[in-house]
């Protein structure tokens, strides 16, 4: 039997630096005819990021190598239901003859519901999911938990196939009584090859010297936004308890807690061994991961955390709190990194002491971490996504898999002119 070729629309709120490489690979597959629709171009264009507290434009190409359109946002841009309102999606979906729609916009935005109803009227399989690993939101309001218990089982049954990025999210869906056959795990991945290649080119000694670290020092890295739920102060306090002149702590990231952390480092008497790098763009990150001995992510709310993927691809082991979603799928405690109880500063200090006392173990962990990422990559992500698409299409159009097939010698979608980064803007 010839392979089935699916015409797919991927709907994103904006270009995301770790998702774009996945889209490029999807566009190159012969069994997919991929079109991407963006609700905004934030990230590809310079814009203020309130969480970084800075104007951000990623320094890697985000709009090349796949076919995309920009559907103008008529909403306010605020973080509310009508902040993202893209009515042009209705025409795009209704006239696009898509087999499936991969929706990466949140159900809390008007755009999600425009896409959902347009897909239903068009007999287009509608696939969506979440990266949440529990019903507890970041702000932990009790009423939200109760509301999710009531609504989420109904919400996710609207999906023709639920796509989830981690095993913890899959378990959450099962707990909501979503049938297992309607759930597909599409591993949350980054461009492993890019991170591995770039890190192999790093002058590790030079990067460490710029932080005031010698070859014999142990460099501990925090790489995330400086936000309260990331708990960077836990790491600073644990670092101070080491009281080691051969340890260095590097904060890579911007955010509202920076001035507080700087003052705290002075109060703890460790400011001379702490370096704040501020916002770091992507091209600089491989050098930071490769030059650190261990990265720490103390977050109390972290559905996944692709910084764990990035660090491990660069051979940097990770110590993560047990609230970090990636810890369950990627970190084998004592082999590829460490997992400790969130908020337990003494436990974190003990992990750091173990790292400080045995840098040889850290090197072995770094090699094991890189090996672990070989089976959690874009390949597994895309294969699973295609399987999810096939399941969704079969559910919406029974028998459709036998009606259209890939013609022998058909040109892959990635080879067409429209996939070379030409921008299109839809008129409404």
CORPE-V254666 format. One record per backbone hydrogen bond with DSSP energy under -1.0 kcal/mol. CO is the residue of the C=O (numbers start at 1). NH is the residue of the N-H. E is the energy in kcal/mol with one decimal. If there is no record, write none. Layout:
co | nh | e
CO | NH | E
CO | NH | E
This chain:
co | nh | e
3 | 406 | -3.6
6 | 33 | -3.1
7 | 99 | -2.9
7 | 100 | -1.6
8 | 35 | -2.4
9 | 102 | -2.7
10 | 37 | -2.8
11 | 104 | -2.8
12 | 39 | -1.9
13 | 40 | -1.1
16 | 19 | -1.0
16 | 20 | -2.2
19 | 23 | -1.9
20 | 24 | -2.3
21 | 25 | -1.8
22 | 26 | -2.4
23 | 27 | -2.5
24 | 28 | -1.1
26 | 29 | -1.3
27 | 414 | -1.3
31 | 6 | -2.5
33 | 8 | -2.4
35 | 10 | -2.7
36 | 69 | -2.2
37 | 12 | -2.7
38 | 71 | -2.6
41 | 44 | -1.1
41 | 45 | -1.8
43 | 58 | -1.7
45 | 43 | -1.6
47 | 56 | -3.2
49 | 53 | -2.3
49 | 54 | -1.3
54 | 49 | -3.1
56 | 47 | -1.5
67 | 36 | -2.1
69 | 38 | -2.8
70 | 426 | -1.8
78 | 80 | -1.8
80 | 83 | -1.6
81 | 110 | -2.8
82 | 76 | -1.4
83 | 77 | -1.5
84 | 111 | -1.6
85 | 74 | -3.3
86 | 89 | -1.9
87 | 90 | -1.6
88 | 92 | -1.7
89 | 93 | -2.8
90 | 94 | -2.5
91 | 95 | -2.1
99 | 125 | -2.4
100 | 9 | -2.3
101 | 127 | -2.9
102 | 11 | -3.1
106 | 109 | -1.6
110 | 114 | -1.9
111 | 115 | -2.4
112 | 116 | -2.5
113 | 117 | -2.2
114 | 118 | -2.1
115 | 119 | -2.3
116 | 120 | -2.3
117 | 121 | -2.3
118 | 122 | -1.1
119 | 124 | -2.8
120 | 123 | -1.0
125 | 101 | -3.0
126 | 160 | -2.9
127 | 103 | -3.0
128 | 163 | -1.4
141 | 145 | -1.4
142 | 146 | -2.1
143 | 147 | -2.2
144 | 148 | -2.5
145 | 149 | -2.1
146 | 150 | -1.4
147 | 151 | -2.8
148 | 152 | -2.4
151 | 155 | -2.8
152 | 156 | -2.6
155 | 158 | -1.7
162 | 184 | -2.9
164 | 186 | -3.1
165 | 188 | -2.1
166 | 170 | -1.9
167 | 171 | -2.1
168 | 172 | -1.7
169 | 173 | -2.3
170 | 174 | -2.1
171 | 175 | -2.2
172 | 176 | -1.1
173 | 178 | -2.2
174 | 177 | -1.9
179 | 182 | -1.9
180 | 183 | -1.8
182 | 162 | -3.3
184 | 164 | -2.5
190 | 192 | -1.9
191 | 195 | -2.0
192 | 196 | -2.6
193 | 197 | -2.6
194 | 198 | -2.8
195 | 199 | -2.1
196 | 200 | -1.4
198 | 201 | -1.0
199 | 202 | -1.2
202 | 204 | -1.2
203 | 207 | -1.9
204 | 208 | -2.2
205 | 209 | -2.3
206 | 210 | -1.6
208 | 211 | -1.0
208 | 213 | -2.7
209 | 212 | -1.5
214 | 217 | -1.1
218 | 248 | -2.7
219 | 293 | -2.4
219 | 294 | -1.4
220 | 250 | -2.8
221 | 296 | -3.4
222 | 252 | -3.5
225 | 227 | -2.0
226 | 257 | -1.9
227 | 230 | -1.4
228 | 231 | -1.6
229 | 300 | -2.7
229 | 301 | -1.0
232 | 236 | -1.9
233 | 237 | -2.6
234 | 238 | -2.4
235 | 239 | -2.7
236 | 240 | -2.1
237 | 241 | -1.6
244 | 247 | -1.2
246 | 218 | -2.9
248 | 220 | -3.3
249 | 275 | -2.7
250 | 222 | -2.8
251 | 277 | -3.0
252 | 224 | -1.3
254 | 226 | -2.0
255 | 258 | -1.5
257 | 261 | -2.6
258 | 262 | -2.6
259 | 263 | -2.2
260 | 264 | -2.2
261 | 265 | -2.4
262 | 266 | -1.5
263 | 267 | -2.3
264 | 268 | -2.2
265 | 270 | -2.4
266 | 269 | -1.1
270 | 273 | -2.1
271 | 274 | -1.1
273 | 249 | -2.5
275 | 251 | -3.2
278 | 253 | -1.3
281 | 284 | -1.3
282 | 285 | -1.1
284 | 288 | -1.1
285 | 289 | -2.6
286 | 290 | -2.6
287 | 291 | -1.6
294 | 221 | -2.7
295 | 319 | -3.3
297 | 321 | -2.2
302 | 325 | -3.1
304 | 326 | -2.1
305 | 308 | -1.5
306 | 310 | -2.5
307 | 311 | -2.6
308 | 312 | -2.4
309 | 313 | -2.5
310 | 314 | -1.3
311 | 316 | -2.7
312 | 315 | -1.4
317 | 295 | -2.4
318 | 338 | -2.4
319 | 297 | -2.5
320 | 340 | -1.7
321 | 324 | -1.8
324 | 327 | -1.3
325 | 328 | -1.0
326 | 330 | -2.8
327 | 331 | -1.2
332 | 335 | -2.9
332 | 336 | -2.1
332 | 337 | -1.0
337 | 334 | -3.4
338 | 320 | -2.6
340 | 322 | -1.7
341 | 344 | -2.0
343 | 345 | -1.2
344 | 348 | -2.1
345 | 349 | -2.7
346 | 350 | -2.0
347 | 351 | -1.9
348 | 352 | -2.5
349 | 353 | -2.4
350 | 354 | -2.2
351 | 355 | -2.2
352 | 356 | -2.6
353 | 357 | -2.2
358 | 362 | -1.3
359 | 363 | -1.9
360 | 364 | -1.9
361 | 365 | -2.5
362 | 366 | -2.4
363 | 367 | -1.8
364 | 368 | -2.2
365 | 369 | -2.7
366 | 370 | -1.9
367 | 371 | -1.9
368 | 372 | -2.4
369 | 373 | -1.4
371 | 374 | -1.4
372 | 375 | -1.3
373 | 376 | -1.3
377 | 381 | -2.0
378 | 382 | -2.9
379 | 383 | -2.3
380 | 384 | -1.9
381 | 385 | -2.1
382 | 386 | -2.6
383 | 387 | -1.9
384 | 388 | -2.5
385 | 389 | -2.5
386 | 390 | -2.5
387 | 391 | -2.2
388 | 392 | -2.6
389 | 393 | -2.9
390 | 394 | -2.3
391 | 395 | -1.6
392 | 396 | -1.9
393 | 397 | -3.3
397 | 400 | -2.6
399 | 402 | -1.2
400 | 403 | -1.4
407 | 410 | -2.0
412 | 415 | -1.8
413 | 416 | -1.5
416 | 419 | -1.4
417 | 420 | -1.6
424 | 70 | -2.8
